[in-house]
């Protein structure tokens, strides 16, 4: 990739290992609130939550639901389906607050993330986060993982009220980082939000294809990698 000077990177599951850190956090709230008293099977609780959370995030990406609805509904729904007989809405909000707090304190990074960030900084790139995650936890995640100093800016959908893949957040990111589309690249693991969104905005894209999707299903990715270490050979 020629003439790239600004790198935007998705946070969750591209840098900070959301999948692994969230497992610890979900188990934490299950134990912390004593949910075994009505749902003795933790795996059932987890399966209900993960399916609902994925559904809600897909809607949130396209601005079809609000952040507040997402953060209350995912646990409200899970508690209801798992057999909780109290006020699922109120309890769901309490659980979500504890979940996000505990989650933000976890430190696991995606394999190769720290090395990639150090490499990009050493090479003189402006390295920035571009994430749909929530403002109250995203910076803390990077602090907990010990890599926040490796970023120039943290650009969040919460800052501008627009989520990836909608074009407004990419325009906002360029303004905030004093960058241009033709010298910027987006690195991310979510094909729709990160790659398609950035491609539509005129950026070049690197798809972190951690789930091994067929290449023919990813036409908007300029480059597809299976590991972050490959990017050091590209930039």
ZAGU-342073 format. One record per residue (C-alpha): residue number from 1; x negated, y, z; residue in three letters. Coordinates in nm, 2 decimals. Layout:
<votis>
drenro = NUM, x = X, y = Y, z = Z, vokol = Ala
...
</votis>
This chain:
<votis>
drenro = 1, x = 0.00, y = 0.00, z = 0.00, vokol = Unk
drenro = 2, x = -0.15, y = 0.32, z = -0.12, vokol = Unk
drenro = 3, x = -0.12, y = 0.67, z = 0.03, vokol = Unk
drenro = 4, x = 0.05, y = 0.56, z = 0.35, vokol = Unk
drenro = 5, x = -0.02, y = 0.79, z = 0.64, vokol = Unk
drenro = 6, x = 0.29, y = 0.75, z = 0.87, vokol = Unk
drenro = 7, x = 0.40, y = 0.41, z = 1.00, vokol = Unk
drenro = 8, x = 0.74, y = 0.36, z = 1.16, vokol = Unk
drenro = 9, x = 0.79, y = 0.04, z = 1.35, vokol = Unk
drenro = 10, x = 1.11, y = -0.11, z = 1.49, vokol = Unk
drenro = 11, x = 1.08, y = -0.19, z = 1.87, vokol = Unk
drenro = 12, x = 1.29, y = -0.49, z = 1.96, vokol = Unk
drenro = 13, x = 1.16, y = -0.82, z = 1.83, vokol = Unk
drenro = 14, x = 0.90, y = -0.64, z = 1.61, vokol = Unk
drenro = 15, x = 0.68, y = -0.50, z = 1.89, vokol = Unk
drenro = 16, x = 0.84, y = -0.58, z = 2.22, vokol = Unk
drenro = 17, x = 0.96, y = -0.94, z = 2.24, vokol = Unk
drenro = 18, x = 1.33, y = -0.88, z = 2.30, vokol = Unk
drenro = 19, x = 1.43, y = -1.24, z = 2.24, vokol = Unk
drenro = 20, x = 1.20, y = -1.38, z = 2.52, vokol = Unk
drenro = 21, x = 1.24, y = -1.08, z = 2.76, vokol = Unk
drenro = 22, x = 1.62, y = -1.10, z = 2.73, vokol = Unk
drenro = 23, x = 1.63, y = -1.46, z = 2.83, vokol = Unk
drenro = 24, x = 1.46, y = -1.37, z = 3.16, vokol = Unk
drenro = 25, x = 1.70, y = -1.09, z = 3.21, vokol = Unk
drenro = 26, x = 2.01, y = -1.28, z = 3.13, vokol = Unk
drenro = 27, x = 1.91, y = -1.56, z = 3.37, vokol = Unk
drenro = 28, x = 1.84, y = -1.29, z = 3.63, vokol = Unk
drenro = 29, x = 2.19, y = -1.14, z = 3.62, vokol = Unk
drenro = 30, x = 2.35, y = -1.48, z = 3.63, vokol = Unk
drenro = 31, x = 2.16, y = -1.56, z = 3.95, vokol = Unk
drenro = 32, x = 2.17, y = -1.21, z = 4.10, vokol = Unk
drenro = 33, x = 2.55, y = -1.19, z = 4.08, vokol = Unk
drenro = 34, x = 2.61, y = -1.55, z = 4.18, vokol = Unk
drenro = 35, x = 2.80, y = -1.64, z = 3.86, vokol = Unk
drenro = 36, x = 2.74, y = -2.01, z = 3.92, vokol = Unk
drenro = 37, x = 3.04, y = -1.99, z = 4.16, vokol = Unk
drenro = 38, x = 3.28, y = -1.97, z = 3.86, vokol = Unk
drenro = 39, x = 3.05, y = -2.07, z = 3.57, vokol = Unk
drenro = 40, x = 2.82, y = -2.35, z = 3.68, vokol = Unk
drenro = 41, x = 2.69, y = -2.40, z = 3.33, vokol = Unk
drenro = 42, x = 2.44, y = -2.12, z = 3.26, vokol = Unk
drenro = 43, x = 2.39, y = -2.24, z = 2.90, vokol = Unk
drenro = 44, x = 2.76, y = -2.18, z = 2.84, vokol = Unk
drenro = 45, x = 2.74, y = -1.83, z = 2.99, vokol = Unk
drenro = 46, x = 2.43, y = -1.75, z = 2.77, vokol = Unk
drenro = 47, x = 2.59, y = -1.88, z = 2.45, vokol = Unk
drenro = 48, x = 2.91, y = -1.67, z = 2.50, vokol = Unk
drenro = 49, x = 2.70, y = -1.36, z = 2.57, vokol = Unk
drenro = 50, x = 2.45, y = -1.41, z = 2.28, vokol = Unk
drenro = 51, x = 2.73, y = -1.46, z = 2.02, vokol = Unk
drenro = 52, x = 2.93, y = -1.16, z = 2.14, vokol = Unk
drenro = 53, x = 2.62, y = -0.94, z = 2.17, vokol = Unk
drenro = 54, x = 2.51, y = -1.02, z = 1.81, vokol = Unk
drenro = 55, x = 2.86, y = -0.94, z = 1.68, vokol = Unk
drenro = 56, x = 2.87, y = -0.60, z = 1.87, vokol = Unk
drenro = 57, x = 2.52, y = -0.50, z = 1.76, vokol = Unk
drenro = 58, x = 2.61, y = -0.56, z = 1.39, vokol = Unk
drenro = 59, x = 2.91, y = -0.33, z = 1.44, vokol = Unk
drenro = 60, x = 2.70, y = -0.07, z = 1.62, vokol = Unk
drenro = 61, x = 2.43, y = -0.06, z = 1.35, vokol = Unk
drenro = 62, x = 2.70, y = 0.07, z = 1.11, vokol = Unk
drenro = 63, x = 2.86, y = 0.31, z = 1.35, vokol = Unk
drenro = 64, x = 3.18, y = 0.11, z = 1.38, vokol = Unk
drenro = 65, x = 3.17, y = 0.11, z = 1.76, vokol = Unk
drenro = 66, x = 3.01, y = 0.33, z = 2.03, vokol = Unk
drenro = 67, x = 2.72, y = 0.26, z = 2.25, vokol = Unk
drenro = 68, x = 2.94, y = 0.27, z = 2.55, vokol = Unk
drenro = 69, x = 3.18, y = 0.02, z = 2.41, vokol = Unk
drenro = 70, x = 2.89, y = -0.22, z = 2.33, vokol = Unk
drenro = 71, x = 2.74, y = -0.20, z = 2.67, vokol = Unk
drenro = 72, x = 3.07, y = -0.26, z = 2.86, vokol = Unk
drenro = 73, x = 3.23, y = -0.51, z = 2.62, vokol = Unk
drenro = 74, x = 2.95, y = -0.76, z = 2.59, vokol = Unk
drenro = 75, x = 2.96, y = -0.86, z = 2.95, vokol = Unk
drenro = 76, x = 3.33, y = -0.79, z = 3.00, vokol = Unk
drenro = 77, x = 3.40, y = -1.04, z = 2.72, vokol = Unk
drenro = 78, x = 3.14, y = -1.29, z = 2.86, vokol = Unk
drenro = 79, x = 3.28, y = -1.28, z = 3.21, vokol = Unk
drenro = 80, x = 3.64, y = -1.33, z = 3.09, vokol = Unk
drenro = 81, x = 3.55, y = -1.62, z = 2.87, vokol = Unk
drenro = 82, x = 3.33, y = -1.78, z = 3.14, vokol = Unk
drenro = 83, x = 3.62, y = -1.78, z = 3.39, vokol = Unk
drenro = 84, x = 3.56, y = -1.47, z = 3.61, vokol = Unk
drenro = 85, x = 3.89, y = -1.38, z = 3.78, vokol = Unk
drenro = 86, x = 3.81, y = -1.03, z = 3.90, vokol = Unk
drenro = 87, x = 3.80, y = -0.70, z = 3.72, vokol = Unk
drenro = 88, x = 3.59, y = -0.80, z = 3.41, vokol = Unk
drenro = 89, x = 3.56, y = -0.45, z = 3.28, vokol = Unk
drenro = 90, x = 3.42, y = -0.30, z = 3.61, vokol = Unk
drenro = 91, x = 3.20, y = -0.60, z = 3.68, vokol = Unk
drenro = 92, x = 3.08, y = -0.60, z = 3.32, vokol = Unk
drenro = 93, x = 2.96, y = -0.24, z = 3.35, vokol = Unk
drenro = 94, x = 2.78, y = -0.33, z = 3.67, vokol = Unk
drenro = 95, x = 2.62, y = -0.63, z = 3.52, vokol = Unk
drenro = 96, x = 2.51, y = -0.44, z = 3.21, vokol = Unk
drenro = 97, x = 2.34, y = -0.17, z = 3.42, vokol = Unk
drenro = 98, x = 2.14, y = -0.44, z = 3.61, vokol = Unk
drenro = 99, x = 2.06, y = -0.63, z = 3.30, vokol = Unk
drenro = 100, x = 1.92, y = -0.32, z = 3.12, vokol = Unk
drenro = 101, x = 1.71, y = -0.22, z = 3.42, vokol = Unk
drenro = 102, x = 1.56, y = -0.56, z = 3.47, vokol = Unk
drenro = 103, x = 1.51, y = -0.60, z = 3.09, vokol = Unk
drenro = 104, x = 1.31, y = -0.27, z = 3.07, vokol = Unk
drenro = 105, x = 1.06, y = -0.40, z = 3.32, vokol = Unk
drenro = 106, x = 0.96, y = -0.70, z = 3.12, vokol = Unk
drenro = 107, x = 0.63, y = -0.70, z = 2.94, vokol = Unk
drenro = 108, x = 0.61, y = -0.97, z = 2.67, vokol = Unk
drenro = 109, x = 0.51, y = -0.84, z = 2.33, vokol = Unk
drenro = 110, x = 0.56, y = -1.02, z = 2.00, vokol = Unk
drenro = 111, x = 0.24, y = -1.22, z = 1.92, vokol = Unk
drenro = 112, x = 0.00, y = -0.99, z = 1.73, vokol = Unk
drenro = 113, x = 0.18, y = -0.67, z = 1.82, vokol = Unk
drenro = 114, x = -0.09, y = -0.52, z = 2.05, vokol = Unk
drenro = 115, x = -0.36, y = -0.60, z = 1.80, vokol = Unk
drenro = 116, x = -0.17, y = -0.45, z = 1.51, vokol = Unk
drenro = 117, x = -0.10, y = -0.13, z = 1.70, vokol = Unk
drenro = 118, x = -0.46, y = -0.09, z = 1.81, vokol = Unk
drenro = 119, x = -0.57, y = -0.15, z = 1.45, vokol = Unk
drenro = 120, x = -0.33, y = 0.11, z = 1.31, vokol = Unk
drenro = 121, x = -0.44, y = 0.37, z = 1.56, vokol = Unk
drenro = 122, x = -0.81, y = 0.30, z = 1.49, vokol = Unk
drenro = 123, x = -0.74, y = 0.34, z = 1.11, vokol = Unk
drenro = 124, x = -0.59, y = 0.69, z = 1.17, vokol = Unk
drenro = 125, x = -0.22, y = 0.62, z = 1.10, vokol = Unk
drenro = 126, x = 0.05, y = 0.81, z = 1.28, vokol = Unk
drenro = 127, x = 0.23, y = 0.53, z = 1.45, vokol = Unk
drenro = 128, x = 0.60, y = 0.58, z = 1.56, vokol = Unk
drenro = 129, x = 0.88, y = 0.38, z = 1.69, vokol = Unk
drenro = 130, x = 1.21, y = 0.39, z = 1.50, vokol = Unk
drenro = 131, x = 1.48, y = 0.21, z = 1.70, vokol = Unk
drenro = 132, x = 1.85, y = 0.17, z = 1.75, vokol = Unk
drenro = 133, x = 1.79, y = 0.08, z = 2.11, vokol = Unk
drenro = 134, x = 1.90, y = 0.28, z = 2.41, vokol = Unk
drenro = 135, x = 1.71, y = 0.59, z = 2.53, vokol = Unk
drenro = 136, x = 1.73, y = 0.49, z = 2.90, vokol = Unk
drenro = 137, x = 1.52, y = 0.17, z = 2.84, vokol = Unk
drenro = 138, x = 1.32, y = 0.19, z = 2.52, vokol = Unk
drenro = 139, x = 1.03, y = 0.40, z = 2.65, vokol = Unk
drenro = 140, x = 1.02, y = 0.20, z = 2.97, vokol = Unk
drenro = 141, x = 0.98, y = -0.12, z = 2.77, vokol = Unk
drenro = 142, x = 0.67, y = 0.02, z = 2.61, vokol = Unk
drenro = 143, x = 0.54, y = 0.14, z = 2.94, vokol = Unk
drenro = 144, x = 0.60, y = -0.20, z = 3.10, vokol = Unk
drenro = 145, x = 0.42, y = -0.37, z = 2.81, vokol = Unk
drenro = 146, x = 0.12, y = -0.13, z = 2.84, vokol = Unk
drenro = 147, x = 0.14, y = 0.00, z = 2.48, vokol = Unk
drenro = 148, x = 0.32, y = 0.34, z = 2.50, vokol = Unk
drenro = 149, x = 0.00, y = 0.53, z = 2.45, vokol = Unk
drenro = 150, x = -0.04, y = 0.37, z = 2.11, vokol = Unk
drenro = 151, x = 0.26, y = 0.56, z = 1.97, vokol = Unk
drenro = 152, x = 0.28, y = 0.92, z = 1.85, vokol = Unk
drenro = 153, x = 0.66, y = 0.95, z = 1.87, vokol = Unk
drenro = 154, x = 0.95, y = 0.73, z = 1.98, vokol = Unk
drenro = 155, x = 1.25, y = 0.81, z = 1.75, vokol = Unk
drenro = 156, x = 1.58, y = 0.66, z = 1.87, vokol = Unk
drenro = 157, x = 1.93, y = 0.66, z = 1.73, vokol = Unk
drenro = 158, x = 2.04, y = 0.80, z = 2.07, vokol = Unk
drenro = 159, x = 1.84, y = 1.12, z = 1.98, vokol = Unk
drenro = 160, x = 2.03, y = 1.19, z = 1.66, vokol = Unk
drenro = 161, x = 2.35, y = 1.00, z = 1.70, vokol = Unk
drenro = 162, x = 2.29, y = 0.80, z = 1.38, vokol = Unk
drenro = 163, x = 2.19, y = 0.43, z = 1.37, vokol = Unk
drenro = 164, x = 1.98, y = 0.24, z = 1.12, vokol = Unk
drenro = 165, x = 2.05, y = 0.15, z = 0.84, vokol = Unk
drenro = 166, x = 2.24, y = 0.48, z = 0.79, vokol = Unk
drenro = 167, x = 2.03, y = 0.74, z = 0.59, vokol = Unk
drenro = 168, x = 2.06, y = 1.02, z = 0.85, vokol = Unk
drenro = 169, x = 1.83, y = 0.85, z = 1.10, vokol = Unk
drenro = 170, x = 1.55, y = 0.81, z = 0.84, vokol = Unk
drenro = 171, x = 1.58, y = 1.18, z = 0.74, vokol = Unk
drenro = 172, x = 1.57, y = 1.27, z = 1.11, vokol = Unk
drenro = 173, x = 1.26, y = 1.06, z = 1.17, vokol = Unk
drenro = 174, x = 1.07, y = 1.23, z = 0.88, vokol = Unk
drenro = 175, x = 1.15, y = 1.58, z = 1.02, vokol = Unk
drenro = 176, x = 1.06, y = 1.48, z = 1.37, vokol = Unk
drenro = 177, x = 0.72, y = 1.33, z = 1.27, vokol = Unk
drenro = 178, x = 0.65, y = 1.59, z = 1.00, vokol = Unk
drenro = 179, x = 0.62, y = 1.31, z = 0.75, vokol = Unk
drenro = 180, x = 0.74, y = 1.25, z = 0.39, vokol = Unk
drenro = 181, x = 0.92, y = 0.95, z = 0.24, vokol = Unk
drenro = 182, x = 0.65, y = 0.88, z = -0.01, vokol = Unk
drenro = 183, x = 0.38, y = 0.85, z = 0.26, vokol = Unk
drenro = 184, x = 0.59, y = 0.65, z = 0.51, vokol = Unk
drenro = 185, x = 0.64, y = 0.28, z = 0.56, vokol = Unk
drenro = 186, x = 0.89, y = 0.10, z = 0.78, vokol = Unk
drenro = 187, x = 0.80, y = -0.23, z = 0.95, vokol = Unk
drenro = 188, x = 1.09, y = -0.43, z = 1.10, vokol = Unk
drenro = 189, x = 1.24, y = -0.77, z = 1.16, vokol = Unk
drenro = 190, x = 1.60, y = -0.67, z = 1.08, vokol = Unk
drenro = 191, x = 1.65, y = -0.69, z = 0.71, vokol = Unk
drenro = 192, x = 1.97, y = -0.48, z = 0.69, vokol = Unk
drenro = 193, x = 1.89, y = -0.22, z = 0.95, vokol = Unk
drenro = 194, x = 1.51, y = -0.17, z = 0.90, vokol = Unk
drenro = 195, x = 1.44, y = -0.28, z = 0.54, vokol = Unk
drenro = 196, x = 1.75, y = -0.19, z = 0.35, vokol = Unk
drenro = 197, x = 1.79, y = 0.13, z = 0.54, vokol = Unk
drenro = 198, x = 1.44, y = 0.25, z = 0.48, vokol = Unk
drenro = 199, x = 1.45, y = 0.14, z = 0.12, vokol = Unk
drenro = 200, x = 1.76, y = 0.35, z = 0.05, vokol = Unk
drenro = 201, x = 1.58, y = 0.64, z = 0.21, vokol = Unk
drenro = 202, x = 1.29, y = 0.61, z = -0.04, vokol = Unk
drenro = 203, x = 1.04, y = 0.46, z = 0.20, vokol = Unk
drenro = 204, x = 0.82, y = 0.16, z = 0.14, vokol = Unk
drenro = 205, x = 0.90, y = -0.14, z = 0.36, vokol = Unk
drenro = 206, x = 0.74, y = -0.44, z = 0.52, vokol = Unk
drenro = 207, x = 0.98, y = -0.70, z = 0.64, vokol = Unk
drenro = 208, x = 0.86, y = -0.90, z = 0.94, vokol = Unk
drenro = 209, x = 1.04, y = -1.22, z = 0.84, vokol = Unk
drenro = 210, x = 1.01, y = -1.41, z = 1.17, vokol = Unk
drenro = 211, x = 1.32, y = -1.62, z = 1.08, vokol = Unk
drenro = 212, x = 1.18, y = -1.74, z = 0.75, vokol = Unk
drenro = 213, x = 1.46, y = -1.61, z = 0.53, vokol = Unk
drenro = 214, x = 1.42, y = -1.70, z = 0.16, vokol = Unk
drenro = 215, x = 1.23, y = -1.43, z = -0.02, vokol = Unk
drenro = 216, x = 1.50, y = -1.41, z = -0.29, vokol = Unk
drenro = 217, x = 1.74, y = -1.29, z = -0.03, vokol = Unk
drenro = 218, x = 1.52, y = -0.99, z = 0.06, vokol = Unk
drenro = 219, x = 1.49, y = -0.79, z = -0.26, vokol = Unk
drenro = 220, x = 1.45, y = -0.45, z = -0.09, vokol = Unk
drenro = 221, x = 1.14, y = -0.56, z = 0.10, vokol = Unk
drenro = 222, x = 0.82, y = -0.43, z = -0.07, vokol = Unk
drenro = 223, x = 0.62, y = -0.69, z = 0.13, vokol = Unk
drenro = 224, x = 0.73, y = -0.98, z = 0.34, vokol = Unk
drenro = 225, x = 0.51, y = -1.11, z = 0.62, vokol = Unk
drenro = 226, x = 0.56, y = -1.41, z = 0.86, vokol = Unk
drenro = 227, x = 0.33, y = -1.27, z = 1.12, vokol = Unk
drenro = 228, x = 0.22, y = -0.92, z = 1.24, vokol = Unk
drenro = 229, x = -0.14, y = -1.01, z = 1.19, vokol = Unk
drenro = 230, x = -0.09, y = -1.01, z = 0.81, vokol = Unk
drenro = 231, x = -0.02, y = -0.64, z = 0.81, vokol = Unk
drenro = 232, x = -0.38, y = -0.56, z = 0.90, vokol = Unk
drenro = 233, x = -0.47, y = -0.69, z = 0.55, vokol = Unk
drenro = 234, x = -0.20, y = -0.47, z = 0.39, vokol = Unk
drenro = 235, x = -0.25, y = -0.13, z = 0.55, vokol = Unk
</votis>
